Amino acid sequence: MTVRRPWTSWPAIAIAPVVITTVFLAAGCHATPRQGAVSAPTVVSPAPAPVTPSGAKTSILPHPADDQTPDSADNPIDHVIAISIDGLNPAAITKLGKSRTPAFHRLMREGSYTLNARTVREKTSTLPNHTTMLTGRPVNAGRGGHGYTENFDNGGTIHRAAGHYVASVFDVVHDHGGSIAVFAAKTKFKIYQRTWNSHGARDLVGANDGRAKIDRFTIDRNNTRLVAKLTAELRRKPREFTFVHLSLPDRVGHAQGFMSQPYLAAVKRTDKLLGRILNTVADHPALRRHMLLILTADHGGRGASHYTPTKLQNFRIPFMTWGPGVPAGRNLYGLNPTFRSPGSSRTSYRGKQPIRNGDVANLATDALDLPRVPGSGFDSPRTLDPFR
């Protein structure tokens, strides 16, 4: 990004960053018991977030026509919301069109996006890809990855899978004094609570904010109720970083087939939930003026499954950015020539990279003018810039 604010540098970490070659912006995936049941929400330490000062508006979101201030030092990004739509095949957005998915198309019209991003190469399943989104690492632990290959909560931690502590976007934001919330629709995401709260590292940056990195951790398998809790928090006390996981497309895809009519109906329902989030942001001055929204997916899918990582319909996913200073209606590959649009190829980690869901971690920290995630490889140089 072009705007920088001073922050204390991240302390030395024993694990060197793993750069994914030259250059580099969710489980149905594993059947869980009682899939049809709605579990009680789990909330951990709902600590209040600091109030964000208002600033100049921008022309991306609804407001008076004379409000045209671009992203600048007077209008920094103070909040990032990263949304993962579990099992979202971008072909569904195209097939349904703007009349049936107005919220997705609003992101495309008012922000910058691609419908041809990529998952990690190794896996097209939920926990490996979400762990990548949070850490900026590939999967293979032998090549600097996070090492978590299973698609269920095995009762351990990401650190145990890697053989060492694995830093995340949660570490960076928390240790620099920011507040964090996670809203997830599947119980397997409890592994992240265990990893970065129960087994979080010491805070060595500035004031000691403690080892628990996530201030609020909420799991609710009812997507509508989960979004209601999210929007209530956004109106009341927006965090510096909020991670959101919605599960309907994946859940219906496993039950009745990806890209089936029931699956497309689930994408439509998810679009309505996304619309509620966008409207909440647009109605909240602190968010409308100072928030970047990132939307992606952990995998796509077609037919009965999504587990084969060599199939295009499984590894092709969307990646969208929306907020003040993000140019409207632009293709992210056109804005970022250091990334290569992959066409229909799977791509390796060699050479010029496609935009991947793993770019979320460093895009979020970069937008907040924080250091990169220690040990990350995806977009480690942080050249992905939605504000060009």
Secondary structure, 3 states (H helix, E strand, C coil): CCCCCCCCCCCCCCCCCCCCCCCCCCCCCCCCCCCCCCCCCEEECCCCCCCCCCCCCCCCCCCCCCCCCCCCCCCCCCEEEEEEECCCCHHHHHHHHHHHCHHHHHHHHHCEEEEEEECCCCCCCHHHHHHHHHHCCCCCHHHCCCCCCCCCCCCCCHHHHHCCCCCCHHHHHHHCCCCEEEEECCHHHHHHHHHHHHCCCCCCCCCCCCCCCCCEEEECCCHHHHHHHHHHHHHHCCCCEEEEEECHHHHHHHHHCECCHHHHHHHHHHHHHHHHHHHHHHHCHHHHHHEEEEEECCCCCEECECCCCCCHHHHEEEEEEECCCCCCCEEHHHHCCCCCCCCCCCCCCCCCCCCEHHHHHHHHHHHCCCCCCCCCCCCCCCCCCCCC
